[in-house]
Amino acid sequence: MKVQIEDIRIEAFDLSLMALRLRNETRALHVERSMKVHGQLQPVVARVHEGGIQLIDGYKRLAAAEVLVMETLQCRLLEIDEFQAKVMLLSYNRTNQSMEVWEEAMILQSLLKGSDLDQRHLAKIVGHSPSWVSRRLSLISKVDEEICVDIRMGVLTSSHARALMRLPRGNQSAVARVIKQYGLPSRMSNRLIDNYLEAESEEAQQRLLEDPDQVIWYETDCMHNDPVNMLSSYGKELLSGVTQLWKMIKGVLFLLEDRCISELEAYDQEAVYEIIGELDKMARKLTDATGPILTQKSTLDEK
């Protein structure tokens, strides 16, 4: 396989394989911060394709380069076909686990489509067990298309998909709407789904979706469950505080995103806008305080 490294102009990249990746704004921001400070640490990977340059690996680096108004990216240029490019896309993201399960599933599905391969042969090609391949393909096949779209857009995660596939297809969308509204992580999503499945009637299920607070927030999550129980006293205190703050912020965001915000009367504005201004200042301070913590992971996420 012929390999060469060149400086490629940003606008020259063919992004057609980007359809096999998911949006992850948090990781993208980490990479952007890293590149702003350190520059490009690793070349992106692409192949010569129909007279153009098809990007294989490095979409977050490309997005960061656009934000930072960089003209070129250092690129490892390969002469391989598209099938090999997709296999390579899996392998490049294996070491630092920067690819979500859903992305792996989409790539596997794409490799099978239009080929005469079965799952066992595909497993040998990608270097994983047949059960690894089967689990990922099963994930896509058992989830509603509406949820598939949310996952591709980054609204839901692969972990949410694994939780939702426990439900019949007809019930997945209603539960997913609650997960999105409350911004639930996978642990709380699983708890919601556990209670939904255990509900004695459809009426009880509907009441649960209308008022999920009774089951999704459970204080001992922050203090007693392994591996959280292994945290230091400060770590537990910080995690508990962040969790409580997160719950309150989700409620405030729900109100701020309501269309009624544009209909506030003058006396409402006088009472509310000043404190919202203070809230905005605190939010900026919070971003400054969390930035260094998030940046520590940026080099691992630059993939």
C-alpha positions in Angstrom: 0.0 0.0 0.0 1.5 3.3 -1.1 1.5 6.0 1.5 2.5 9.6 1.2 2.0 12.7 3.5 1.0 16.0 1.9 -0.5 19.3 2.9 -4.1 19.3 1.6 -6.3 22.4 1.3 -9.4 22.2 3.6 -11.9 22.6 0.8 -10.3 19.8 -1.3 -11.6 17.0 1.0 -14.4 14.7 -0.1 -16.6 14.1 3.0 -18.8 11.3 1.6 -17.7 8.9 4.3 -18.8 11.3 7.0 -22.3 9.7 6.7 -20.8 6.8 8.7 -19.8 9.0 11.7 -21.9 10.6 14.4 -21.9 14.2 15.6 -20.2 14.6 19.0 -20.0 18.2 19.8 -18.1 17.6 23.1 -15.3 15.7 21.5 -15.2 18.2 18.6 -14.8 21.0 21.1 -12.0 19.1 22.8 -10.1 18.7 19.5 -10.7 22.3 18.6 -9.2 23.5 21.9 -6.2 21.2 21.5 -5.5 22.4 18.0 -5.8 26.0 19.0 -3.1 25.5 21.6 -0.9 22.8 20.0 -1.7 22.8 16.3 -2.3 19.6 14.4 -0.7 16.8 16.3 -1.5 13.9 13.9 -2.2 13.9 10.2 -5.6 13.1 8.9 -6.0 10.0 6.7 -7.5 10.1 3.3 -7.5 8.3 -0.1 -7.3 9.3 -3.7 -10.9 9.0 -5.0 -12.2 9.8 -8.4 -9.7 12.6 -8.8 -10.4 13.9 -5.3 -9.3 13.3 -1.7 -11.8 11.2 0.3 -11.3 11.8 4.0 -11.2 8.5 6.0 -10.2 9.6 9.5 -9.9 13.1 11.0 -13.4 14.7 10.7 -13.1 16.5 14.1 -9.7 17.8 13.1 -11.1 19.1 9.8 -14.0 20.8 11.6 -11.6 22.4 14.1 -9.4 23.6 11.2 -12.4 25.3 9.6 -13.2 27.1 12.9 -9.6 28.1 13.3 -9.4 29.3 9.7 -6.6 27.0 8.8 -5.9 26.7 5.0 -4.4 23.2 5.0 -4.2 20.0 7.0 -1.3 17.5 7.0 -2.7 14.4 5.4 -1.6 10.7 5.1 -2.7 9.9 1.6 -3.4 6.3 0.7 -4.1 4.5 -2.5 -6.8 2.0 -1.5 -10.4 1.2 -2.5 -13.5 2.3 -0.6 -14.0 -1.1 1.1 -10.5 -1.0 2.5 -11.1 2.6 3.6 -14.1 1.6 5.6 -12.2 -1.3 7.3 -9.4 1.2 8.0 -11.9 3.6 9.5 -12.8 1.0 12.1 -9.1 0.1 12.9 -7.9 3.7 13.2 -10.5 4.4 16.0 -10.0 1.1 17.9 -7.0 2.0 20.0 -8.5 5.1 21.8 -12.1 3.9 21.6 -13.2 7.2 20.0 -15.8 5.6 17.8 -19.3 4.9 19.2 -20.9 1.5 18.9 -23.5 2.9 16.5 -20.8 4.2 14.2 -19.2 0.7 14.1 -22.6 -0.7 13.3 -23.1 1.7 10.4 -19.7 0.9 9.0 -20.3 -2.9 9.3 -23.7 -2.5 7.6 -22.2 -0.5 4.8 -19.5 -3.2 4.3 -22.1 -5.9 4.0 -24.3 -3.9 1.6 -23.7 -4.8 -2.0 -21.1 -7.6 -1.1 -21.4 -11.3 -0.9 -19.9 -11.5 2.5 -21.6 -13.1 5.5 -21.1 -11.9 9.1 -18.5 -14.5 9.9 -16.2 -13.6 6.9 -16.7 -9.9 7.7 -15.6 -10.5 11.3 -12.3 -11.9 10.0 -11.7 -8.9 7.8 -12.3 -6.4 10.5 -10.4 -8.3 13.1 -13.3 -8.9 15.6 -15.3 -11.9 16.7 -18.6 -12.9 14.9 -20.5 -12.1 18.1 -19.0 -8.5 18.1 -20.2 -8.0 14.5 -23.6 -9.6 15.2 -24.3 -7.4 18.3 -23.6 -4.2 16.4 -25.7 -5.1 13.4 -28.5 -6.2 15.7 -28.5 -2.8 17.4 -29.4 -1.0 14.1 -32.1 -3.6 13.2 -34.0 -3.4 16.5 -34.3 0.4 16.7 -37.0 2.7 15.1 -35.8 4.8 12.2 -36.8 8.0 14.0 -34.4 7.0 16.8 -31.7 6.1 14.2 -32.0 9.7 12.9 -31.6 11.1 16.4 -28.5 9.1 16.9 -27.0 10.1 13.6 -27.6 13.7 14.5 -26.0 13.3 18.0 -29.3 13.9 19.9 -29.2 10.4 21.3 -26.2 8.1 21.9 -25.4 4.4 21.2 -25.9 3.7 24.9 -29.5 5.2 24.6 -30.0 2.9 21.6 -29.0 -0.2 23.6 -31.5 0.8 26.3 -34.3 1.6 23.9 -33.9 -1.7 21.9 -35.3 -3.5 25.0 -38.6 -1.9 24.2 -41.1 -3.0 21.4 -40.6 -0.7 18.4 -44.1 0.9 19.0 -43.0 2.2 22.4 -39.5 3.4 21.7 -40.3 6.8 20.3 -42.4 7.9 23.3 -39.7 6.9 25.8 -37.0 8.5 23.6 -38.9 11.8 23.7 -38.7 11.8 27.5 -35.0 10.9 27.4 -34.3 13.8 25.1 -36.5 16.3 27.0 -34.7 15.5 30.3 -31.3 15.0 28.8 -31.0 11.6 30.5 -27.7 9.7 30.5 -27.7 5.9 29.8 -28.0 4.9 33.5 -31.1 7.0 34.1 -32.5 6.0 30.7 -32.2 2.3 31.7 -34.0 3.0 35.0 -36.8 4.8 33.2 -37.1 1.8 30.8 -37.0 -0.7 33.7 -39.9 1.1 35.3 -41.8 1.4 32.0 -41.5 -2.4 31.4 -42.6 -3.2 35.0 -45.6 -0.9 34.8 -48.8 -2.9 35.3 -50.8 -1.2 32.5 -50.6 1.2 29.6 -52.1 3.9 31.8 -49.3 3.4 34.3 -46.8 3.6 31.5 -48.3 6.9 30.3 -48.3 8.4 33.8 -44.6 7.5 34.1 -43.8 9.3 30.9 -45.7 12.3 32.0 -44.0 12.5 35.4 -40.6 10.6 35.1 -39.0 12.5 38.0 -40.2 10.0 40.5 -37.9 7.3 39.1 -35.0 8.8 37.2 -33.5 10.9 39.9 -32.1 8.8 42.8 -29.6 10.4 45.1 -27.6 7.3 45.9 -26.5 7.2 42.3 -23.9 9.8 43.2 -22.7 8.1 46.4 -22.9 4.4 46.6 -22.9 2.6 43.3 -19.7 1.1 42.0 -17.5 2.3 40.5 -18.6 5.6 41.9 -18.1 4.2 45.4 -14.4 4.1 44.7 -14.2 7.9 44.3 -12.5 10.1 46.9 -14.6 12.1 49.3 -14.0 15.2 47.2 -14.8 13.2 44.0 -18.1 12.1 45.5 -18.9 15.6 46.7 -18.2 17.1 43.3 -20.2 14.4 41.5 -23.1 14.9 43.8 -23.0 18.7 43.4 -22.8 18.5 39.6 -25.7 16.0 39.4 -27.9 18.3 41.5 -26.9 21.3 39.4 -27.6 19.4 36.2 -31.1 18.5 37.3 -31.9 22.2 38.1 -30.3 23.4 34.8 -32.4 21.0 32.8 -35.5 22.4 34.4 -34.4 26.0 33.7 -33.5 25.2 30.1 -36.9 23.7 29.6 -38.5 27.0 30.7 -36.1 29.2 28.7 -36.8 27.2 25.5 -40.5 27.6 25.8 -42.1 30.0 23.3 -43.6 32.0 26.2 -40.2 33.5 26.8 -40.9 35.9 23.9 -44.2 36.9 25.5 -42.9 38.2 28.9 -44.6 41.3 30.1 -42.6 44.4 31.0 -42.8 43.7 34.7 -41.7 40.1 34.0 -38.7 41.4 32.1 -37.6 43.7 34.9 -37.8 40.9 37.4 -36.3 38.1 35.3 -33.8 39.6 32.9 -31.4 40.9 35.5 -31.1 37.5 37.2 -30.7 35.9 33.7 -27.8 38.2 33.1 -26.2 37.1 36.3 -26.9 33.5 35.4 -25.1 34.1 32.0 -22.1 35.4 33.9 -22.0 32.3 36.1 -22.4 30.0 33.1 -19.3 31.6 31.6 -17.4 31.1 34.9 -18.5 27.5 34.9 -17.2 27.0 31.3 -13.9 28.5 32.3 -13.7 26.2 35.4 -14.5 23.0 33.4 -12.4 23.9 30.4 -9.1 22.7 31.8 -10.6 19.4 32.9 -12.1 18.7 29.5 -8.9 19.8 27.7 -6.9 17.0 29.5 -8.8 14.5 27.4 -8.4 16.4 24.1 -5.3 14.6 22.8 -7.0 11.2 23.3 -10.1 12.5 21.4 -8.1 13.9 18.5 -9.1 11.1 16.1 
